[in-house]
């Protein structure tokens, strides 16, 4: 009888303990279920512009994070052909703040100057009133507090390429040889006018001016010499007159003494 009672108690305690364990397991599952959120896909969008010329180039936009525990998109880079828009989708399963870096990987095209702008991306995820996750995206220029008006990478044509292309499209102009042109005057005669004639006329005018200056200088010199010559002649004439007066005076004195 005692054995039966002990067995009955053992069975009762075992059933009670099993029920308690089941209840604890169900409670833990409810607690875990309350922490599970419906995932949300955060979208990080950007623009990529190509140079003005139709250069066949593919641009590579990359994303990474300093924190290895951050959720990441399936691909950490997006290739953009020519001109277009791109985006990264990141699946987030819990509230929090998630930070990323967005930049363009420099390509190998010599004709393109790649935009080196980098951005810091902040994704803020919260649990809203409906017990659903919602997110907002904030963007700054890398390592600054300055916010851009848009997330964009503007690629341009390199200056070296522009210079080479302009040289190729505009070869040096060959020297043009001008042919004489004829103009008819009122009396029916024709005048030839050429660039060489103009140059010759200018040369002749210059030579004429030079000769004129030379003639004027020579004339002045001759006038000076003539003036000097006239001055010498006057002096000689005066000397001759004085000499004649002295001679006449001497003759008169001699004659006067003779007739005494």
RAVENBEL-V450666 format. One record per backbone hydrogen bond with DSSP energy under -0.5 kcal/mol. NH is the residue of the N-H (numbers start at 1). CO is the residue of the C=O. If there is no record, write none. Layout:
NH:CO
NH:CO
This chain:
5:1
6:2
7:3
8:4
9:5
10:6
11:7
12:8
13:9
14:10
15:11
16:12
17:13
18:14
19:15
20:16
21:17
22:18
23:19
24:20
25:21
26:22
27:23
28:24
29:25
30:26
31:27
32:28
33:29
34:30
35:31
35:32
36:33
37:93
39:37
40:92
42:40
42:90
44:42
44:88
45:43
46:86
47:151
48:84
49:153
55:53
56:54
57:55
59:80
60:105
61:59
61:78
62:103
63:76
64:101
68:66
70:67
78:61
80:59
82:57
82:80
84:48
86:46
88:44
90:42
90:88
91:89
92:40
92:90
96:125
98:123
100:121
101:64
102:119
103:62
104:117
105:60
112:109
113:156
114:112
119:102
120:140
121:100
121:119
122:138
123:98
124:122
124:136
125:96
125:123
126:134
128:126
128:132
131:128
133:38
134:126
136:124
138:122
140:120
141:146
142:118
144:141
152:150
153:47
154:152
155:49
155:153
156:113
158:111
162:158
163:159
164:160
165:161
166:162
167:163
168:164
169:165
170:166
178:176
181:193
183:191
185:189
188:185
191:183
193:181
193:191
198:194
199:195
200:196
201:197
202:198
203:199
204:200
205:201
206:202
207:203
208:204
209:205
210:206
211:207
212:208
213:209
214:210
215:211
216:212
217:213
218:214
219:215
220:216
221:217
222:218
223:219
224:220
225:221
226:222
227:223
228:224
229:225
230:226
231:227
232:228
233:229
234:230
235:231
236:232
237:233
238:234
239:235
240:236
241:237
242:238
243:239
244:240
245:241
246:242
247:243
248:244
249:245
250:246
251:247
252:248
253:249
254:250
255:251
256:252
257:253
258:254
259:255
260:256
